[in-house]
Amino acid sequence: MFEPTELNAHNWRIEQGMRVLFLGMTLLLVLPVVIILAVLVYKGGPALSWAFLTENPTGGMTTGGIFPALMGTIALVLVALIASIPVGVAAAIYLSEYAPDNWLTRLINLAIINLAGVPSIVHALFGLGAFVLFFGFGTSILAASLTLAIMTLPVVIVSTRESLQAVPQPFREACWNMGATRWQTIARVVLPNAISGILTGIILEVSRTAGETAPIMFTGAAFFLPFLPESVFDQTMALSLHLFVVATQVPNVPESLPYGVALVLIGMVLIMNSASIALRMVLRNRKKW
């Protein structure tokens, strides 16, 4: 048996050991990110300039800028968000607030989980068959964005549903006791208090959508297209595919060019995520609980 002072010292040593262990695990997670960013900044920094961001590719994509690919990526992300957010949030509201707990609901939840695990190349083939060929959208921004929207729907649905379920049940009961309908309660009480969690799902969707290559390669991204699309039914360049092309398919590319494209892609995702996180923090501070 430990004496009281010995027991306290023993517990203190265990506590410090656990703290050091968890700190080390956290650093192991953060360290690769820091190294990747440092390498990209070191090797891709020389390629960055205003002309690099605003000019078209030239010299067989060995010189010039990435403006069409940058604008194309933004267009793909925005259209995918417009397509997926209403459907994903509506599905989450139904599953969380309306659907009974029966075999059909459990089957739907299982389908959502399985959809999240489908490889992106399978989504690409689905988008090719469904949106490009069956619906006749052709290889276009719309077909590529809808494919990305289908691929990221589970993220939106799961994050929204968990956020809705995190709102305390007494909030709903108080509204119902005051005579509010179920939809009035959802629209005016539940959703405003769950919006920060919904934005978390949107942040994750932006990150995945901007970085996907296989789905857009099959459905709407162009190898080389040195001008901007005129509508969602046109093809477009994209940063992820452009990075793959200049890194593996184009000869005599300056070493800094692929790293510069990767740095811009990560920077764009970080900017979008930072804006969403800032908005989420503002909305979270307005919570009443």
C-alpha positions as CSV (number, residue, x, y, z in Angstrom):
1,M,0.0,0.0,0.0
2,F,1.1,3.5,-0.8
3,E,1.3,6.1,1.9
4,P,-0.9,9.2,1.2
5,T,2.1,11.3,0.1
6,E,3.5,8.4,-1.9
7,L,0.1,7.8,-3.6
8,N,-0.1,11.4,-4.5
9,A,3.4,11.4,-6.0
10,H,2.6,8.2,-7.9
11,N,-0.6,9.7,-9.4
12,W,1.2,12.9,-10.3
13,R,3.9,10.9,-12.2
14,I,1.1,9.0,-14.1
15,E,-0.7,12.2,-14.9
16,Q,2.5,13.9,-16.2
17,G,3.3,10.7,-18.2
18,M,-0.1,10.7,-19.8
19,R,0.2,14.4,-20.6
20,V,3.5,14.0,-22.3
21,L,2.2,10.9,-24.2
22,F,-0.9,12.8,-25.5
23,L,1.2,15.9,-26.3
24,G,3.6,13.7,-28.3
25,M,0.7,12.1,-30.2
26,T,-0.7,15.5,-31.0
27,L,2.7,16.7,-32.3
28,L,2.9,13.6,-34.5
29,L,-0.3,14.6,-36.1
30,V,0.6,18.3,-36.6
31,L,4.3,17.7,-37.6
32,P,3.5,16.2,-41.1
33,V,1.2,19.1,-41.9
34,V,3.9,21.6,-40.9
35,I,6.5,19.8,-43.0
36,I,4.3,19.6,-46.0
37,L,3.5,23.3,-45.8
38,A,7.1,24.2,-45.3
39,V,8.2,22.1,-48.4
40,L,5.5,23.7,-50.5
41,V,6.4,27.2,-49.4
42,Y,10.1,26.6,-49.9
43,K,9.8,24.9,-53.4
44,G,6.6,26.6,-54.6
45,G,7.2,30.1,-53.3
46,P,9.5,31.2,-56.2
47,A,6.7,30.4,-58.7
48,L,4.1,32.6,-56.9
49,S,3.4,36.0,-58.4
50,W,0.5,38.2,-59.5
51,A,1.1,37.0,-63.1
52,F,1.0,33.4,-61.9
53,L,-2.4,33.9,-60.5
54,T,-3.9,36.0,-63.3
55,E,-2.4,34.7,-66.5
56,N,-3.3,31.8,-68.7
57,P,-0.9,28.8,-69.1
58,T,1.6,29.2,-72.0
59,G,4.4,27.3,-73.6
60,G,2.6,23.9,-73.4
61,M,1.7,24.7,-69.7
62,T,5.4,25.0,-68.8
63,T,5.1,28.8,-68.3
64,G,2.4,31.3,-67.7
65,G,-0.2,31.2,-64.9
66,I,-3.0,29.2,-63.6
67,F,-5.9,31.6,-63.8
68,P,-8.4,29.3,-65.7
69,A,-7.7,26.4,-63.4
70,L,-8.1,28.7,-60.3
71,M,-11.4,30.0,-61.5
72,G,-12.6,26.6,-62.6
73,T,-11.9,25.1,-59.2
74,I,-13.9,27.9,-57.5
75,A,-16.8,27.3,-59.9
76,L,-16.8,23.6,-59.3
77,V,-16.8,24.1,-55.5
78,L,-19.6,26.7,-55.6
79,V,-21.9,24.7,-57.8
80,A,-21.2,21.5,-55.8
81,L,-22.1,23.4,-52.6
82,I,-25.3,24.8,-54.1
83,A,-26.3,21.3,-55.2
84,S,-25.4,19.4,-52.0
85,I,-26.2,21.7,-49.1
86,P,-30.0,22.0,-49.5
87,V,-30.4,18.3,-50.2
88,G,-28.0,17.3,-47.4
89,V,-29.6,19.6,-44.8
90,A,-33.1,18.6,-45.8
91,A,-32.3,14.9,-45.5
92,A,-30.7,15.4,-42.1
93,I,-33.7,17.3,-40.8
94,Y,-36.0,14.5,-41.9
95,L,-33.8,11.8,-40.4
96,S,-33.3,13.7,-37.1
97,E,-36.7,15.4,-36.6
98,Y,-39.3,13.5,-38.5
99,A,-38.3,9.9,-39.4
100,P,-39.4,7.2,-37.0
101,D,-36.9,4.6,-35.7
102,N,-37.8,1.7,-38.0
103,W,-36.0,-0.7,-40.4
104,L,-36.3,1.8,-43.3
105,T,-34.6,4.6,-41.4
106,R,-31.9,2.3,-40.3
107,L,-31.4,1.2,-43.9
108,I,-31.1,4.8,-45.0
109,N,-28.5,5.5,-42.3
110,L,-26.6,2.4,-43.4
111,A,-26.7,3.6,-47.0
112,I,-25.4,7.0,-46.0
113,I,-22.5,5.4,-44.2
114,N,-21.7,3.1,-47.1
115,L,-21.9,6.0,-49.5
116,A,-19.2,7.8,-47.5
117,G,-16.8,4.8,-48.0
118,V,-17.2,4.5,-51.8
119,P,-13.9,5.3,-53.6
120,S,-13.8,8.5,-55.6
121,I,-13.1,6.6,-58.8
122,V,-16.4,4.8,-58.4
123,H,-18.2,8.1,-58.0
124,A,-16.4,9.3,-61.2
125,L,-17.8,6.3,-63.1
126,F,-21.3,7.0,-61.7
127,G,-21.1,10.6,-62.7
128,L,-20.0,9.7,-66.1
129,G,-22.9,7.3,-66.6
130,A,-25.6,9.4,-64.8
131,F,-24.8,13.0,-65.5
132,V,-22.6,13.0,-68.6
133,L,-24.5,10.3,-70.6
134,F,-27.9,9.6,-69.1
135,F,-29.0,13.2,-68.4
136,G,-27.0,14.5,-71.3
137,F,-25.1,17.2,-69.5
138,G,-21.9,16.2,-71.3
139,T,-18.5,16.8,-69.9
140,S,-19.2,20.0,-68.1
141,I,-19.0,22.0,-64.8
142,L,-22.5,20.9,-64.0
143,A,-21.8,17.2,-64.4
144,A,-18.6,17.4,-62.5
145,S,-20.1,19.5,-59.6
146,L,-23.1,17.1,-59.3
147,T,-20.7,14.2,-59.1
148,L,-18.8,16.0,-56.3
149,A,-22.1,16.9,-54.6
150,I,-23.1,13.2,-54.5
151,M,-19.7,12.2,-53.2
152,T,-19.8,14.7,-50.3
153,L,-23.5,14.4,-49.4
154,P,-22.7,12.0,-46.5
155,V,-20.5,14.6,-44.8
156,V,-23.2,17.2,-44.9
157,I,-25.9,14.8,-43.8
158,V,-24.0,13.3,-40.9
159,S,-22.6,16.6,-39.5
160,T,-26.1,18.3,-39.8
161,R,-27.9,15.5,-38.1
162,E,-25.4,15.4,-35.2
163,S,-25.8,19.1,-34.8
164,L,-29.5,18.9,-34.8
165,Q,-29.5,16.1,-32.2
166,A,-27.1,18.2,-30.0
167,V,-29.8,20.8,-29.5
168,P,-31.4,20.1,-26.1
169,Q,-34.8,18.4,-26.3
170,P,-36.3,20.8,-23.7
171,F,-36.0,23.6,-26.4
172,R,-38.3,21.7,-28.6
173,E,-40.7,20.8,-25.8
174,A,-40.9,24.4,-24.7
175,C,-41.9,25.5,-28.3
176,W,-44.5,22.8,-28.6
177,N,-46.0,23.8,-25.2
178,M,-46.4,27.3,-26.6
179,G,-48.3,26.0,-29.6
180,A,-45.6,26.1,-32.2
181,T,-45.7,23.5,-34.9
182,R,-42.9,21.0,-35.5
183,W,-41.6,23.0,-38.5
184,Q,-41.8,26.3,-36.7
185,T,-39.7,24.8,-33.9
186,I,-37.1,23.5,-36.4
187,A,-36.9,26.7,-38.4
188,R,-36.8,29.2,-35.5
189,V,-35.1,27.3,-32.7
190,V,-33.4,24.1,-33.7
191,L,-31.6,25.2,-37.0
192,P,-30.3,28.5,-35.6
193,N,-28.7,26.6,-32.7
194,A,-27.3,23.9,-34.9
195,I,-25.9,26.2,-37.7
196,S,-22.3,26.1,-36.3
197,G,-22.2,22.3,-36.6
198,I,-23.7,22.5,-40.1
199,L,-20.9,24.8,-41.1
200,T,-18.4,22.2,-39.9
201,G,-19.8,19.8,-42.5
202,I,-19.6,22.4,-45.2
203,I,-15.9,23.1,-44.3
204,L,-15.1,19.5,-44.7
205,E,-17.0,19.4,-48.0
206,V,-15.1,22.4,-49.4
207,S,-11.8,20.7,-48.5
208,R,-12.6,17.4,-50.2
209,T,-14.3,19.0,-53.2
210,A,-11.5,21.3,-54.1
211,G,-8.9,18.5,-54.0
212,E,-10.6,15.7,-55.9
213,T,-9.2,14.7,-59.2
214,A,-10.7,11.5,-60.5
215,P,-14.4,12.6,-60.5
216,I,-13.8,15.8,-62.4
217,M,-11.4,14.1,-64.8
218,F,-14.2,11.9,-66.0
219,T,-17.0,14.4,-65.9
220,G,-15.9,17.9,-66.7
221,A,-12.3,19.0,-66.2
222,A,-10.2,19.8,-69.3
223,F,-6.6,18.9,-69.8
224,F,-5.9,22.3,-71.3
225,L,-8.4,25.1,-71.8
226,P,-6.8,28.6,-71.7
227,F,-10.0,30.5,-71.4
228,L,-12.9,30.7,-68.9
229,P,-16.1,28.8,-69.4
230,E,-19.3,30.7,-70.3
231,S,-21.8,28.5,-68.5
232,V,-22.1,25.5,-66.3
233,F,-22.5,23.4,-69.4
234,D,-18.9,24.1,-70.5
235,Q,-15.7,22.3,-69.5
236,T,-13.2,23.9,-67.3
237,M,-9.7,23.5,-66.0
238,A,-9.2,22.7,-62.3
239,L,-6.2,23.0,-60.0
240,S,-6.2,19.4,-58.9
241,L,-6.1,18.0,-62.4
242,H,-3.7,20.8,-63.6
243,L,-1.3,19.8,-60.8
244,F,-1.5,16.1,-61.9
245,V,-0.9,17.1,-65.5
246,V,2.1,19.4,-64.9
247,A,3.7,17.0,-62.4
248,T,3.4,13.8,-64.5
249,Q,2.4,14.5,-68.1
250,V,4.2,17.6,-69.3
251,P,7.9,17.5,-70.0
252,N,10.4,20.2,-69.1
253,V,8.3,21.8,-66.4
254,P,10.2,24.0,-64.0
255,E,10.5,22.4,-60.6
256,S,8.8,25.2,-58.8
257,L,5.6,25.1,-61.0
258,P,3.9,22.0,-59.6
259,Y,4.7,23.0,-56.1
260,G,3.3,26.5,-56.8
261,V,0.1,25.0,-58.1
262,A,-0.2,22.8,-54.9
263,L,0.5,25.8,-52.7
264,V,-2.2,27.8,-54.4
265,L,-4.7,24.9,-54.0
266,I,-3.9,24.5,-50.3
267,G,-4.1,28.3,-49.8
268,M,-7.5,28.5,-51.5
269,V,-8.8,25.7,-49.3
270,L,-7.4,27.4,-46.2
271,I,-9.0,30.7,-47.1
272,M,-12.4,29.2,-47.7
273,N,-12.1,27.2,-44.5
274,S,-11.0,30.2,-42.5
275,A,-13.9,32.2,-43.7
276,S,-16.3,29.4,-42.7
277,I,-14.7,28.9,-39.3
278,A,-14.9,32.7,-38.6
279,L,-18.6,32.6,-39.5
280,R,-19.1,29.5,-37.4
281,M,-17.5,31.2,-34.4
282,V,-19.7,34.2,-34.7
283,L,-22.8,32.1,-34.9
284,R,-21.6,29.9,-32.0
285,N,-21.3,32.9,-29.8
286,R,-24.9,33.7,-30.3
287,K,-26.0,30.4,-28.8
288,K,-28.2,30.7,-25.7
289,W,-26.8,27.5,-24.2
